[in-house]
């Protein structure tokens, strides 16, 4: 199909005249020119319109855009396309995690859109999917038909506490900080000296996943308030390891607030 190649200026003006806020610019059927050359052309065209348009680069991580796309786009795909399967989703999470250090306010790693609600995964798997994408500061783009979403899907996609982690003003991408086989700890710093934590059982059997305070960047003797973002409840102050018994492919997500 026709695209914007050699028509970037014309298309950018058209998008701006339509009131477009977000442009995802694929690299399909290009002429072989490197994305490093092609994407700055659209960047400049968008800037000249005078309209703030979020510029999402999508060359599927082929030329490691995390290493060069900052200042050109607002996000860049770090992975190939996702689909609505556990295997593909977890692989995209792992690939995106490699580039955590390159994300910052104004430029974000994008492991592709959310599959929550499309029917190929369980509720626990979708909750894990949403938790990890939020922790990783990935763009939270709904990929299901919002006109027919179930109540469970709606509850996942509108969890304001999980979304708040994604939108935290510190803007640091969380990452995998410990792994014991299929049992993983993901964490990242938040504003106000808080920490976001996901305990994730990627195995096929129930298991207990444990995070040490040192895993998440806190002192081993730290005392923290623990907020469960899916149960919407605050646990008693905790010192020492934080553990959860999780079903296969299940997870729990917390915000840890150190006591002063």
C-alpha positions in Angstrom: 0.0 0.0 0.0 1.2 3.6 -0.6 3.0 5.1 2.4 4.7 8.4 3.4 8.1 7.7 1.8 9.0 10.9 -0.1 5.7 12.5 1.0 6.6 13.1 4.6 6.0 16.9 4.5 2.7 16.5 2.8 1.5 13.8 5.2 2.7 15.5 8.3 0.7 18.7 7.3 -2.3 16.5 6.6 -2.1 14.7 10.0 -1.7 18.0 11.8 -4.8 19.5 10.0 -6.8 16.5 11.1 -5.9 17.1 14.8 -3.8 13.9 15.0 -2.0 13.5 18.4 -0.1 10.2 17.7 1.7 8.8 14.7 2.9 5.3 14.6 5.3 5.2 11.6 6.0 1.7 10.3 9.0 0.8 8.1 7.0 -1.6 5.9 8.0 -1.8 2.2 10.8 0.7 2.5 13.3 1.2 -0.3 16.2 -0.3 1.7 17.2 3.1 3.2 18.3 2.7 6.9 15.7 3.8 9.4 18.4 6.1 10.9 18.1 8.1 7.7 14.3 7.8 7.1 12.9 8.6 10.5 14.6 12.0 11.0 12.8 13.2 7.8 9.4 12.6 9.3 10.6 14.0 12.6 11.5 17.3 11.0 8.2 17.3 9.0 6.2 16.8 12.2 8.1 19.5 14.0 7.5 22.0 11.2 3.7 21.6 11.5 3.8 23.3 14.9 1.5 20.7 16.4 2.7 18.4 19.2 2.3 14.9 17.8 3.7 11.9 19.6 6.1 10.2 17.1 6.2 6.4 17.5 8.9 4.7 15.5 8.3 1.1 14.4 11.2 -0.7 12.7 10.8 -3.7 15.0 14.1 -3.3 16.8 16.1 -4.3 13.6 18.7 -1.6 14.0 18.6 -1.3 17.8 16.7 2.0 17.9 17.1 2.4 21.6 20.7 3.3 20.9 19.9 6.1 18.4 16.2 7.1 18.3 16.2 9.4 21.4 15.6 12.9 20.1 14.0 11.6 16.9 11.0 9.8 18.2 9.0 9.7 21.5 9.0 5.9 21.5 10.5 3.1 19.4 9.7 -0.5 19.0 12.3 -2.7 20.5 10.8 -6.0 19.3 9.0 -7.8 16.5 5.2 -7.9 16.5 3.4 -9.2 19.5 0.5 -11.6 19.3 -2.1 -12.9 21.8 -0.1 -15.8 23.2 1.8 -16.3 26.5 5.0 -17.3 24.6 5.1 -14.2 22.4 4.2 -11.8 25.1 6.9 -13.0 27.5 9.5 -13.0 24.7 8.6 -9.4 23.9 9.0 -8.5 27.6 12.4 -10.1 27.8 13.7 -8.4 24.6 12.4 -5.0 25.7 14.1 -5.5 29.1 17.5 -5.5 27.4 17.1 -1.8 26.6 15.8 -0.5 29.9 18.8 1.8 30.5 18.0 3.7 27.3 14.5 4.8 28.2 13.9 8.2 29.8 11.3 11.0 29.8 10.6 11.9 26.1 11.8 8.6 24.7 10.4 5.2 25.6 11.0 1.6 24.7 8.0 0.0 23.1 7.5 -3.8 23.2 4.3 -3.5 21.1 0.7 -2.9 22.0 -1.3 -4.7 24.7 -3.1 -7.9 24.0 -5.3 -7.7 27.1 -8.9 -8.8 26.3 -8.3 -10.5 22.9 -9.0 -13.9 24.4 -5.8 -15.8 23.9 -4.5 -15.7 27.4 -5.9 -16.2 30.9 -6.9 -13.4 33.3 -3.8 -14.0 35.3 -1.6 -13.9 32.2 -3.2 -10.6 31.1 -2.7 -9.1 34.5 1.0 -10.1 34.4 1.2 -8.6 30.9 -0.3 -5.3 32.0 1.9 -5.2 35.1 5.1 -5.7 33.3 4.3 -3.2 30.5 3.4 -0.6 33.1 6.5 -1.2 35.1 8.6 -1.0 31.9 7.0 2.4 31.2 5.9 1.0 27.8 3.1 2.9 25.9 -0.1 1.3 27.1 -2.0 1.0 23.8 -5.2 -1.0 24.1 -5.3 -3.7 21.4 -8.7 -5.2 22.0 -12.2 -4.1 20.8 -13.2 -1.7 23.6 -16.9 -2.0 22.5 -17.1 -5.6 23.6 -14.6 -5.9 26.4 -15.5 -8.1 29.4 -15.7 -6.7 33.0 -12.4 -8.5 33.8 -10.7 -6.8 30.8 -12.1 -3.4 31.8 -10.8 -3.8 35.4 -7.3 -4.6 34.2 -7.1 -1.8 31.7 -8.5 0.8 34.0 -6.5 0.0 37.1 -5.4 3.5 38.0 -2.8 2.4 40.5 -0.9 0.3 37.9 -1.3 3.1 35.3 0.2 5.5 37.9 3.3 3.4 38.0 3.6 3.6 34.2 3.1 7.4 34.3 5.3 8.1 37.3 7.1 11.4 36.9 10.5 10.0 37.6 10.3 8.2 34.3 12.7 5.3 35.0 12.0 2.0 33.3 11.7 -0.9 35.7 13.5 -4.1 34.8 14.1 -7.7 35.8 16.3 -7.6 38.8 16.4 -11.3 39.9 15.6 -14.7 38.4 15.5 -18.2 39.8 14.4 -20.4 37.0 10.9 -19.4 36.1 10.5 -17.3 39.2 11.3 -13.6 38.6 11.5 -10.3 40.4 11.0 -7.1 38.4 11.4 -3.7 40.0 12.1 0.0 39.4 12.4 3.3 41.3 9.5 5.7 41.5 9.2 9.3 42.6 9.2 10.1 46.3 11.8 7.4 47.0 9.2 4.7 46.3 9.8 1.4 44.5 7.5 -0.5 42.1 7.8 -4.3 42.4 6.4 -7.2 40.4 6.7 -10.8 41.6 6.2 -13.1 38.6 5.8 -16.9 38.4 6.4 -17.8 34.8 6.4 -21.5 35.5 3.6 -24.1 35.0 3.3 -24.9 38.7 2.3 -22.8 41.8 5.4 -21.4 43.5 6.5 -18.8 46.0 8.4 -15.9 44.6 10.6 -13.8 46.9 12.2 -10.4 46.6 15.0 -9.3 48.8 15.2 -5.6 49.7 18.6 -5.4 48.1 17.1 -6.7 44.8 15.0 -3.6 44.5 17.6 -1.1 45.6 16.7 -0.7 49.2 18.7 -1.4 52.4 18.3 -4.9 53.8 17.0 -3.3 57.0 14.5 -1.0 55.3 11.0 -0.9 56.7 8.4 -0.3 54.0 4.7 0.1 53.6 3.5 -2.3 50.9 0.7 -1.4 48.6 -0.9 -4.2 46.6 -2.0 -2.6 43.4 -4.4 -5.3 42.3 -6.1 -5.9 45.6 -6.1 -2.1 46.2 -5.0 -2.6 49.8 -2.1 -1.6 52.0 -0.3 -4.3 54.0 1.3 -3.8 57.4 4.8 -2.4 57.4 7.3 -5.0 56.3 11.0 -5.4 56.9 13.0 -8.1 55.2 12.1 -10.2 52.1 8.7 -9.8 50.4 7.1 -13.1 49.2 4.0 -14.2 47.4 2.6 -17.6 46.6 1.6 -17.4 42.9 -0.4 -19.5 40.5 1.2 -20.5 37.2 1.9 -17.4 35.1 0.5 -15.3 37.9 2.0 -12.2 39.4 1.5 -9.6 42.1 2.4 -5.9 41.8 3.3 -3.6 44.7 4.5 -0.1 45.5 7.0 0.0 48.4 7.2 3.2 50.4 10.1 3.4 52.9 9.2 4.6 56.4 11.0 7.7 57.4 
